[in-house]
Amino acid sequence: MQKSDKIPPSISEEISRLSSIVEKIFKGDYSSAAFTSSHPQITAETARLSSAIEKMTMKMQAEEIRLKETVEELSRLNNKLKRNILKTVITIAKTVSARDSYTGDHAQRVSHYSARLARRLGLPEEDVENIKIGARLHDIGKIGFSDRLFNNMGTELPPEFAAEVRKHPQIGVSMLKELDLPAPVLDYILYHHERINGKGYPKGLKGKEIPLGAQIIGIADSFDAITTIRNYQNAQSRDEAFDILMNLSGSGFDKLLVEAFIREITENGMPIHTE
């Protein structure tokens, strides 16, 4: 009598059960704990297969847990690094305040205004944070100014100081490039005096060549300078500052950005505090 090649139902059922478990494992579901069958007709080979799948699953689950823990630890360390960088940023910024109190207070306000405009534009929070840091440090290069220039900061600067003043973006980036700051932050510091008509500095960039963060900081920088009292100028009103910014839109600043900034200040005011 010829032996049948048909697979016994019990074996077929076991293979189907193991296949279902493997499919669940593939999807990340390790909940199927019963790998070993007690069915009396299960062959030794099928039992070995079941045992191997169980061991593989346990190992995969352990690796997944270890990977998750590693990712969480890296995230914690990354957040700690960001906090330390921010502390470093604030410390560096305070060195400018020690030489020129206006510059330090101005940087805080510009950082505040810049973050508000960035959020109004719907930028991702990571971009907002980079813009805040860039704004906080946009004038850090002024620490490299000569004593003679700093002694004249309380008055309208004579033309002979113009070349030195225009170097502060490059000086700032040179000071900060060894820190582990995000690359966009350095770009925002370097290009915050660029204007869309190409008449800014240091490189005369035009239009979209200027990073968005630098354009945002440039608008906030100008607004705060206009509305802040200096020894050589009276502070102008919010509406007067709006008129000046609108007159510069299309040549110095992007019109849509200026309009968004004006809406933000009109709706939410000009609180003198930092984030």
Sequence and secondary structure as in RCSB ss.txt:
>XXXX:A:sequence
MQKSDKIPPSISEEISRLSSIVEKIFKGDYSSAAFTSSHPQITAETARLSSAIEKMTMKMQAEEIRLKETVEELS
RLNNKLKRNILKTVITIAKTVSARDSYTGDHAQRVSHYSARLARRLGLPEEDVENIKIGARLHDIGKIGFSDRLF
NNMGTELPPEFAAEVRKHPQIGVSMLKELDLPAPVLDYILYHHERINGKGYPKGLKGKEIPLGAQIIGIADSFDA
ITTIRNYQNAQSRDEAFDILMNLSGSGFDKLLVEAFIREITENGMPIHTE
>XXXX:A:secstr
        HHHHHHHHHHHHHHHHHHTT       S   TT  HHHHHHHHHHHHHHHHHHHHHHHHHHHHHHHH
HHHHHHHHHHHHHHHHHHHHHHHH HHHHHHHHHHHHHHHHHHHHTT  HHHHHHHHHHHHTTTGGGGGS HHHH
TTTTS   GGGHHHHTTHHHHHHHHHTTS   HHHHHHHHHTT  TBTTSSSS  BGGGS HHHHHHHHHHHHHH
HTS BTTB    HHHHHHHHHHHBTTTB HHHHHHHHHHHHHH       
